[in-house]
Each structure stands twice: as structure tokens, then as C-alpha cells.
Amino acid sequence: MGVNHIHTGTVAVIGNGPVGQTTALLLARWGVRVVLLDGRAERDPIGSKAICQQRDVLEVWAAIGVGEQIAAEGVTWDTARTFHRDHELFSQQFVDHGQSPFPPFVNVSQARTEELLDDAIAQQPLIDVRWGHAVERIDQDASGVRLECTTATGTVTVAADYAVLATGSRSSELRRQLGVGFPGRSFDDKFLICDIQADIPGWASERRFYFDPEWNPGRQVLIHPCPDSTFRIDWQVPGDYDLDTEAESGALDTRIRQIIGDTPYRIVWKSVYRFHARLADRMRVGRVLLAGDCAHIVSPFGARGLNSGVGDAENAAWKLAFVLRGWADPSLLETYDLERRAAAAENLEVTSATMDFLVPQTDEQHARRKAVLDAAASDPAARAGVDSGRLAEPFWYVDSPLTTSDARRPFAGRPDRGVSPVPVPGVLVPDVPATVRGQSCARLREIARHGVLLLHGSAVDPAEIRRIALAATSAPIRLHALADVDTSGLLTAATKAEPNEVWVVRPDAHIAAVVDGGDPGALAGALRRAVGADVTVGERRVG
């Protein structure tokens, strides 16, 4: 599970939620010591919260030993149905260019995800968990970070080389100390969540979204299946909605009965929340990185919150590890801000467009929504305009300074809903069963996550490629012939790789470059660029 057992440096991870837990485990996997701090006295497993985990996130969790179990325990679904009133407009399937062992999505409560991550942390000697440590002040200089924490017995100071702030959306004071703004907007309507336990045949393996159903006129309802015959129902409700009043009057029971009829049920959890759309104006301040809801908040339609936070965690972990292990210059961390703010900005764009369709703000938006929904009932072409939330997908680092673009393989732009993009530089390499030394014992992305992976064609001299790679970077390199690893041929077919090519894959399994194996300068340049050397961010040189 780990890369190796050497450890160097310490990172303080502030916030023991799933983003902080994932960051800590990934850092420990790279041999980095972690102090994991949380102001709470203990974990508070309440409600389903973030339930919908995307395939590529499950695979990140597999690298730290929990992905398979989360997938096994969660409810697998591969169909997303969208209705207008009682008429089904369309259903969405999911297309993978590889052969991942994980389903497109699984639903499992955040509480269970945290429990499994806790179990993994308990087995990791490099992680020091400290509950009851509320970080009140962050100071930093050229030598490291110092965190002033309030505990039950007084104030203590925790010192580390770097820190990752994963304290959730309510992080205003720590953001203020760092000089980080959190601009954005809030929506007037509220959303009611009920987790109900009930036996509803036919709904256990699909997500259902209803526009303007007769039992919630003028607004929306979203239904997700969860383990143990539990269903999460989200109703869009007016801004003045009062849950306590509705529960006491019996109107909440009526609301639920309008969906499930006379089926017996019990409420497991209920809550009301308001949506926000906000993005920190920086995600790196010196030695401190911001991750998850601390850095960005989006509406949950599309399940882009926690899934994106795990993307933050992986990006932060490999870059911090490379810096601490001496494999990269500290300025590599500037690309964390660049790449993950771009990912958050795309999530904000996608989810804000969804919210404008769900909760129109102007007469023009109301008119457009009505016209699209009315037309979609009979016109398949109009259904592309129905926005019930574009579901979570990884971000594609095609414009990153760490990516070497390839004119022969340009990024074609955002693909259709549910479709993975064609493999090009900046995109995740397709996951396929992989063979190493003649034994089928791994997945390709599992191999990639041990360093920088080089896949070469049959016309390339591996000894020469190894010589160039070792001269270009001190980072761990894995070199494999594509034909030896890809015995199924799936990867070769998906990438259309040529015999003279070398594919450079980053430690987070994103393709960094595709170069001619006969051009030593091109390969050396792409490798150095992939780890942040000889790179410029804006007007600033990185590395």
C-alpha cells in the first residue's frame, strides 16, 4: 500500500474529515509524517452528508487501502434518471475508456466513509491523530509552520514543515489570518434532506431527479439510494421553510408519503441547508495549502463537493511529498493553487449553471427553463439543455504548466455527460488490468501512483529512456514497455499509442506528456516539466 518506509519532514493536516483523512493517508503512503488535528473531542457521525462517490475517487481511496471496501459496502448505481413532472425525459449511462474494477458511482454515508478511513489511519504509524486540538492561530516563516491550538488542558503549539487546511466551510477566521478571501454567492431557497429507511422496489440502483413534480410544484426533488434500504431525499423548499413546524404538524409525513405512498418508513436523519457557491482567491499561502470545502463550496447537484476535495488531497499529497523528499523544488507547490483552483472554478461554473436552471434568478431564466422542459418531453434535441446536475468527474490538467501539450492529441473539450475524455496530455490515463514481470497483479493507475510512470512503445530503446529519465529527475521512475503491461490491448486501443512513443504519467495518474522516444531533449523536458522544473506560472518561474 505504501510507496516505501522512508520518512522525512512533517505535515500538519488541520481537519479530520474525509478530505483531511485522505490527505493524511496519502502523505503517509509517500513516507511523510503527519500530525492530524481536529478541534472536536471525537467524531460525530450524524446523517448521510456527502454520499455519492465517483469511480476515480474510489480508486484514489484504493491506493490507501479503503476503496474496495467502500465500493463493496456502498450502493452501486449506473443510471441517472431525470423526470419532468411524471414524465421521464432521459436516463444517463456512463462510458469508461478503460476497464476499471470500480462502478461509476457508489452511495455510502459520509459517516461510514470516515469510519473506514479512521481504521486505515489507525494502522498507519506515520499519522499522529490529535482530537481536541482547535487551531486558533497559524504562523509561518521560511523554516516552517507553527499552529497555536486550544486543548482541554491549555494552549499547545504544533510545529510542522507544511500545513494543509481542510477544516470545512466554516473556516473564516483561519482564512482571514492567511489573507484569503472567499467570494461567491448564496441562494435564497433552502433544501430539505431526509434519510428514510423503507423498502422501495426498483429504486435501489438508480438516481432519480424530478423537475416540478406534482408533490413539490415549482421546485425539484432528488432521490438517491443508500445502503441498508435507506433513501436520501432532497426537496427544494422556500427560503422561509421551517422543518420543526412541518414535522410537528404532520406535513413532513405527508411530504414523504407523496413520494413513497403507504410504504412503511422511518426517518433516520433530517436537516435543512442553504446552498452557497464560493471559491477562495488563493489555495496556497506560503507553506499552507487549502483543500476541500475550506477552499471551495458548490451545490451538491452533481456530487462535486467531496469528490473534488479528494482531488485536492491527492494533488497536495504528491507535491508536498516530492518537495519534502527532495525530488522537486518547493515552488512546485504553486502549481497546486493553479491546478486545483482551476478545478474548483470549473466545478463552480458547472454547478452554478445547474442552480440557475433549478432556481432561476431572472424572468429570462424562468422563461428559458420552462421552454426547455416543455420541449424536452417530445424533442430529444432539447434534452441536452435540461440541467439536473452534471455528475462529478475528474478535472483535466490540459492547461497546466506541468503538462506538455501534443498538437497531434489536442483536448477536445468537455465531453458529453457521463463520458470520459479521450486520453491526451492532462487527462487521467485509462485504468486497465496491468501485468508486471509476467504476472497480472495490479491495475495501471496503481502502478502509476508509485512515482513517474514511463510507458514506451516497441521501437524505443528502454536503456536509453532510463538513462535520460535518471538524468532529468531524481523522482522515482517506473519504466515499462506498453505491450508488456497492457496484455489485454485495452490501453493501446484507447490511447492509439505508436511504437516510437513514450507516455509520461504523473504520480496522480494524469498523463503529463506523449513524446517521441527518439528525441532525448523532448523526453527530458517533459519529465522536468512534470515535476515542476523549468516551468513558469503566470509571470513567475517555477523550479
N, C-alpha and C positions, 0 to 999 in steps of 0.2 A: 504494500500500500504506500509506503514512504519511498522517497527518492533515494535517500541514504541516511545514515545516522549521525553525520557530522552536523554540529550546530554552531552558529555564530550570530552574535547580536541578539537584541530583544525588541519585540514589537508589542506595544500596549494596544489591545483591542478594547475599545470602550463600547459596551452594549452587548449583552449576552442573549440577543435574539438570533434568529436564523442567519441573518447576514453576518453578524459578528461571530457566531459559532462556525460558519463556513469559512470565514477569513482565517480564524484561528487554526482550524484543522488543515487548511491548505498551506498556511505558513509552516506549521509543524511538519507537514509532509516534505517540505523543502529543507527541513533541518533547522528551522528558525525557532528560537524560544519565544513564547507568547505569555503575556500576563493579560488575562481576560477579566475585565472589570464590569460590575453592574451595581447600580445603586439599590436595587431591590434586595430584600433579605433572602429571597428564594424565588423560584419560578412560579408564575401564576397562570396555569393552563386553563384559560377561560375561552370558550367559544371556538368556532371554526377558523375565524380570521382568514389568513391567506391560504386558500385550499387548493388552488389549481397549479400544478407543477408541470412545466413543459419538458419535452423529451431531452433537450440538450442540457437542461439544469439537472435532471436526474443523472445524466452522465457525468457532470461535474461532481455530484454527490457520490457517484460510484468510485471516483478517484480517492475519496476519503472514507470509503467503506460502508456507506449507507444507502446509496442509490438503488441497489437491487431490492433492499427490504422496503423502502418507501414505495417503490413501484409495485411490489408484491402485495403490500397491505392496502394501498390506495385503490379507489375505483377507477378502472380503465375506461376511457371513452374515446371514441374516434369519430364521432359525428356531432356536429353542432347544428341544431335546427333553429330556424328563425320563422316566426309567425307574425302576421298582421291580423289582429283580432283572432278569429278562429281558423284562419286560412294559412297553411304552411307556404311560405314564399320560396324557401330553398333550404338545402342542407349542405354542409361543407365537409368534405373529406380532407385528408392530409397526405401530401406526397413527399417522400424522402428519397433523395438520390442515392443513398447508401442502403445499408441493411442493419439499422440499429436494433439492439435487443430490447429497447425501451419503447413503450407506446407513445403516441403523440402527446397525450396528456394523462395525468392521473390526478384524482381528487383525494386529498387526505388532509385532516385538520392540521393547522399550524402547530397546535399543541403536541400532536404525535410526532411531527417532523422534528420539533425541538427536543423531544424526549429521545429520539434515535440519535440526534446529533450529540446530546449530552452523554449518551452511552459511549459514543466514539471518542469524545473528549476525555472521558474517564480512563480510557485505555491509552491515552497519549501523554507520556511523561514530560514532554516539552511544553505542555499547556498548564499554567497555574491559574486556576479559577478562583476569583475573589468576589463573592457576593457581598452585599452591604458596603460597597465602596462607591459612593456617589462622587463623581468627578465634578468639582466645583470650579477649578481653575486649570488652564493649560498654559504653560510657559515653554518656550523653546529657544535654543541658540544653535550655534554651529556644532555643538557637541552632542545634542540630543534633546529629548522632550522630558519635562517634569510635570506630573499631574498631582494636583492637591486634591485629596479625597477625604470626604467626611465618612467616618465609620461610627459604629455604636460605641466605640471606646475613645473616640477623639479624631484628630486630623492626622493623616499619614501622607507621605509623598512617595509616589511611584515614579521611578526613572526608567526611560527606555530610549532606544535609538530612534525609533519612529512610532507613530500612533495612527490607528485607524479609528475614526469616529463613526460608529454605527448605532447611534442612540435613538433612532427613530425620528419621527416628525417633530416631536416636542423637544427640540434641541436649540431653541432660540438663544439662550444665554451663552452656550459654548460657541455657536456660530458668531455671536456678537463679539466675543473675545478674539476670535480669529479674523474678524473684519469681513465676514462673509455675509452678503445679502441673500435673501430668499424670496425674490419677487415672484408674482403669479396672481392667481385669482381664485375666488371661492364661488361655488354655485349655490343658488338660493334653495333649490329643492333638497330635501333630505332623502335618505334611503333607509328603509326598514329591513333588517335581516332577522329571519327566524330559521334556526336549525330545528327541523322537526323529524322525529322518528316515526316512520309509517311504512306500510307495505304497499308500494305503488307499482304494480307490474308494468313492464315496458319502458319505464323511465330510468332504469338503473344504469344504463350505459350511454346516455346521451345528455348533452347540454341543451336546454330549451330557453329561447328568448322570445318574449311576446311584446309586440308593439300594440298599445291601445286595446288590451283585452277588455271584454265587457265587465270583468270583475276588477278592473283598475283603469277606468276610462280616462283617456287623455295622457296616460303615463305608461310606464313599462314594468315588466316583471321578468326576472331571470331565475331559472331553476337549475341547480347543479346537484347531481347525485354524489353522495359521500359514503364511506364505509358504514357498516352496521345498520343498513336500511335507513340511513339518515339523508335528508334532503335539505339543502340550503336554498331558501327562497329570499330573493331581494325584490322589494317593491319600491318603486319611485313614489314618494309621497310629498305633499305640500310642505313648504318651509315651516308652517306653524303646527305640524303634526306633533301630537303628544302620545307617546307609547303607553305611559301609565294610565292615562284616561281611557284609551282604547281597550287596554287589557281588562280594566275594571268593569267596563260597560258590556263586555262580551263581544264587542265589534271585532276584536282581533281574531276570536274563534270564527266569526262569520267570514272574515277575510280569508282565513286558511281554508275553510270549508268550500269557498267558492272555487278553489283550485282542486282540492282532493276529494270533494264530495263527503260521503258518510264514512270514509275510511277512518278507523281509529288512529289516533296520533298522540304524541306528547311533545311538548316544546323542550328541547334540550338547552337552547340558548337563544336570547333575543337581544337586539341592540338597534340603535338609530345613529346614523352618522351623516355628516355633510361632506361632499366631495370638494377637493382642492386640486389645483394644478399649479405646482411651484417647482422652480429649479434654482439651486444655489448658483451664484455668479462665479464661484470657483469651487472645484472639488479637490484642489491641493493647495495647502498653505504651508510652505516650507516642508517640515518633517511630518505634517499631519495630512492625512487623506480622509475625505468624507465619502461615506458609502451608504447605499440604501435610502430609506425614507428621510434620513438626516440631510441628504443632498437633493432629493427629488421626490415629489409626490404626484401621482397621477390617479385618475379614476380607475376603479378595478375592472371596468368593462374591457376585456382583453387580457386580463390576468398578467399585467406587465409590471406590477409592483415588486413582489418578492423575486420573481424570475429575473428581473433586471438587477435587483440587489445582489443576487448570486453572481451575475456577470461582473458587477463591481468587485465582489470579493475575489474572484479568480484573477482579474486583471491586476488588482492591487497586490495580491499574494505573490505572483510570479515575479513582478517587477521589484517589490521590496526584497524578495529572496535573492534575486540576481544582484541587486546593489549590495546587500549585506554579505553575500558570498564572494564579492569582488569580481563578478562576471560582467558587471555593467557599471557605468558611471551613475552617480546619484541623480543626474539630470534626466535619466530615463523616466523618473517619476513624473516629470512634466507631461509625458505622453499619457499618463493615467488620466489627468484632468482633460486632456484633449479628446481621448477616445471615449471615456465614459460620459463626459458632458455631451458629446455628440450623440451617444446612445440615448441619454436621458432626454435630449432635445427632440429626437425622433419619437420617443415614446410620448412626449408631451404633445407633439404635433398630431400624432395618430389618435390619442385619447381625447384631446380637446376637440378634434373634428367629430369624434363619436358623441361627446357630450353636447355639442352644438346641434347634432341631429336628434339626440334623445331629449334634450331640454333646450328647444330653440329660444334664442335671446331676442330676436327681431321678427317683425312681421314677414320680412323676406325669407328668413329661415323657416318660420312656421309654414309658409306657402310652399316652399321647396319640399319640406318633409312630407306634407300632405300629398303633393303631386307625385313624389317618388313612391310612396307607399301605395297609393291608389293604382298607379300604373304597374307596379311590380306584381300585382295579383294575376295579371294576364300577359305581361310583357317581360320575357326573360331578360331582355337587354336592360330594362330598368332596374333589375335586381342588384346590379353592380353598385348602384347608388344607395342601397339600403345599408346603413351603418349601425350594426348592433355590437360593434367592437371587434377590431382586427386582433385576433388572438396572438399571444406572446410569441416572439421569435427572436433569435439571437441578433445582435447588431453586427453589421458588416463593415469591417475596418478598411474599406476600399480607399478612403481618402487619408488614412493615417500616414504620418511620416515614417512609420515602421514598415509600411507596405511598399514593395516595388511593383509599380503598375506594369501591365503587359498589354501592349496595343493589340496583340492577337487574341487576347482574352479580356475584353472590356466588360465591366459590370453593367448588366442590362437594366439596372434599376430595381425598384421594389417589385418582387414577383407577385403573382396572383395570391389571394388569400389561401393559406394552408400549403403553399408550395415552397420548398427550399430553393434558394437560388442556385444557378449553375456554378460549379466550383471554379472560382477565379481568385486571383490575389485579393486578400481581405476577407474572404468568406471562409467559414468553417469547412475543413476537409470532411468529405463524407465518411461516416463511420462504417467500417466493414469488418468482418472477421479477418484476423491477421495471423500469418504464420511466421514464426521466428525460429531460425535454425531447424527448419523442417517440421516443427510441431505447431499445430494450431492451438494457441494457448492465450490469445489476447484479442483485443479489439484495436483497430488502428489508432483511435484517439487516446486509448490507454497508453500506447507506446509513445505517442507524441507528447504526452504530458510529463515526460521524464527529462525534457530538455529541448534542444532544437533538433527536429527530425529532418533528415535529408533522404528523399526518395529519388532514386536515379533510374534512368532507362538503360536498356541493354547495350547501347552504343557508347556508354560513358565508362571511363576508367575509374573504378572506385578508389584505387590507391591515390590517384591524383586529386580526386574530390576530397578525400580525407586530409591530404596534405594542405590543400587550400583552406579547408574549414578550420583546421587546428591553428593555422597562421592568422586567420581572420578574427577568431574569438576564443576566449578561454571558457566560454559556457559549455556545458555538457552537450555532446553531439551524438546522435544516433544515425547511422548510415545504413540504409537497406536498399537493395535492388527492388524496384517496384514489382517485378514479376515474382520474386521470392516471397514477398509479404502478401501480395494480392493474388493468392492462388485461385480465388473464385472468379477473378476478372472483373468484379463489380466496380472496383475503384478505377481501373484502367478505362473501362467503358464510360464511367461518369465524368472523368477528367479529360478524356481524349489525350492522355499523355503520350508524347512522342519519345522514340528511343534515345534521342540526344539530349533530353531534358533532365534537369534536376528541380524537384519541387521542394521548397523550403517551408517547413511548417513550424509555427511558433509554439511555445510551451503551453498555450491555451488552445491549441489545435486549430488555430486560424492559419490559412495559407498566407505566408509572407511574400513569396515570390515564386515565379517559374522562370528559370534561366537556362541558357544554352550551356550544357556541360562542357563544351569545348572552349568556353570563354572564361578564363580564370578571374579576370577583373570583374566580370558581371556577377559571378558567384560570390567572390569575396565582398563586393559592395553590398549585395543583397543580405548576406549574413551579418555584416556590420550594422547595416540599417535595421535589421530585425531586432537587434538588441540595443538599439538607441545610439549607436556610434555614428558620427558624421551625418547627423540629422538636424534639420532646422525646424523649429516650431514657431510659426509666425516670423518675427524678425530675430528670434533667439536661436542660437545654435545649441543643439542637444548632444552631449557626449564630447 
